[in-house]
Amino acid sequence: MSSEQTEVLVVGGGQAGIAMSEHLTRGGVPHIVVERDRIAERWRSWRWDSLVANGPAWHDRFPGKEFDLDPDAFAGKEQVADYLAAYAGSFDAPIRTGVEVTSVRRNAGRPGFRAATSGGPIEARFVVAATGAFQTPIIPDVVPGDAGIHQLHSSSYRNPAQLPPGGVMVVGAGSSGVQIADELRASGREVHLAVGPHDRPPRSYRDRDFCWWLGVLGKWDAAAPAAGAEHVTIAVSGANGGRTVDFRRLAGSGITLLGRAGAYRDGVMAFAPDLAANIAAGDANYLSLLREADAFVERNGLDLPEEPEAHVLGGDPDCVTDPVLSVDLAAAGITSIVWAVGFGADYSWLEVDTFDERGRPRHQRGVSRELGVYFLGLPWQSRRGSSFLWGVWHDAKYIADQIAIQRGYLAYDEARQPTLPAPTPRIADALRGASRRGGPALATTGAA
Ligand SMILES: Cc1cc2nc3c(=O)[nH]c(=O)nc-3n(C[C@H](O)[C@H](O)[C@H](O)COP(=O)(O)OP(=O)(O)OC[C@H]3O[C@@H](n4cnc5c(N)ncnc54)[C@H](O)[C@@H]3O)c2cc1C
């Protein structure tokens, strides 16, 4: 079957795919972005109704475009999706929506890759997997499906009215878990929240948002945690104008805090005795950021208002000092569990040799072990900020650079092949350091 030819195939039309397309376009590299749903679909249909960005509009964006919002406001999920769609439109990103890539294989005996897609085969010299860090919702195999409990993942949660009447157990206290628990409690539900290890920066301190502090203190650029070191989730919220995630306030509002969720047996769920330790570690993280911020202010002679009250945490609530280690779900009136424990990866379509025994990509800054295959949007791909809106743009720039370097070698080789016909326009472009706008190379070939 004939296949369409291009230079770079980008799989995924979320923020990672769009950023990749922008950098390829700037370099004049022909490419196609293939997205199985709509542009930025995850922001539209995988988030709850009231979700707003975790960072203010001035920060959570690409460098080249501002939100049409108060810079200190938090964009709603639809506004983020609209922003990304408009951004892609601003440089005519060659995105094909409604097309799924079902497999990518290396060509045998010749360079490049062949992708099978629902829109027909595509051949490309390079492939960028921009399918992101949040692919497969994880619901641990803890509570059996026939236990009479309504279970859903945070990505399927929309609003309190969606859940059957009764109490709700929220498992996971990263940004999703705490925001969903808070919203459910505010709607009048009885809520239990299982809290694991977390970082919880102040929403703002001394008149600057935490995004600013993490930036000036170099923490968004922190390199990946050492192998084996635990990745700790970050609990922040832009909801209701943005306020610090404070587990004492959540307990004060009537939410029962628990330690890490454990096994389930005969209607009873067990919890680790680690709630106090998790809260204390989160507090330590919070306080250390305040201290680093104070030191930064002093060192640089900044005129930012002091905020001594931010250092006062208050006493621990009863559920922390006298922890609940098991909950009989029916007796507690709990009818639903929201699992806010994160996402897994699914690269089953990418049939190349660059995955470890657990299916995780082996790569260095997104450059895979399979020459010609790149990843984008991975957590900690190059730094803490990698999977976020602003961070992925910089990683995309790096990947575009790596592709340009490889194209340069290929162009040199083609130019030195005496028996080959004159360089194709594509290679000639590369040799001249082409600056024309990118777009898909639409030639088709009968290559098998
Ligand atoms: C609840 C939540 C809130 C978040 N809030 C923020 C925030 O406020 N600020 C911030 O910076 N970051 C935030 N993030 C993190 C991150 O910015 C988002 O998850 C973002 O959607 C990641 O973008 P991406 O392009 O890497 O991946 P995705 O948005 O997941 O895009 C990947 C795309 O690939 C497509 N795809 C997958 N497989 C295939 C295939 N085989 N063929 C074709 N297409 C395929 C999918 O349909 C999808 O559209 C949040 C994440 C979550 C889960």
The ligand as an ORCA input file, in Angstrom:
! r2SCAN-3c Opt
* xyz 0 1
  C      -5.551     17.244     36.296
  C      -4.339     17.842     35.662
  C      -4.126     19.221     35.753
  C      -2.985     19.791     35.173
  N      -2.810     21.138     35.294
  C      -1.709     21.709     34.746
  C      -1.515     23.117     34.840
  O      -2.290     23.823     35.438
  N      -0.410     23.659     34.250
  C       0.478     22.893     33.558
  O       1.450     23.420     33.030
  N       0.316     21.557     33.474
  C      -0.751     20.942     34.044
  N      -0.920     19.588     33.939
  C       0.144     18.777     33.310
  C       0.181     18.810     31.776
  O       0.376     20.127     31.384
  C      -1.084     18.281     31.122
  O      -1.334     16.971     31.526
  C      -1.014     18.275     29.577
  O      -2.223     17.804     29.056
  C       0.133     17.413     29.023
  O       0.245     17.703     27.651
  P       0.904     16.696     26.607
  O       0.793     17.291     25.268
  O       2.215     16.286     27.112
  O      -0.029     15.410     26.721
  P      -1.600     15.297     26.433
  O      -2.317     16.549     26.694
  O      -2.022     14.077     27.185
  O      -1.633     15.065     24.865
  C      -1.245     13.864     24.265
  C      -2.158     13.640     23.088
  O      -1.729     12.472     22.405
  C      -2.864     11.852     21.845
  N      -2.513     10.466     21.556
  C      -2.130      9.504     22.430
  N      -1.862      8.342     21.801
  C      -2.077      8.585     20.481
  C      -1.962      7.765     19.308
  N      -1.576      6.492     19.380
  N      -2.287      8.327     18.109
  C      -2.664      9.640     18.032
  N      -2.789     10.436     19.109
  C      -2.492      9.919     20.324
  C      -3.933     12.022     22.911
  O      -5.234     11.950     22.366
  C      -3.603     13.399     23.482
  O      -4.405     14.424     22.927
  C      -2.033     18.968     34.487
  C      -2.260     17.589     34.401
  C      -3.398     17.031     34.974
  C      -3.589     15.534     34.862
*
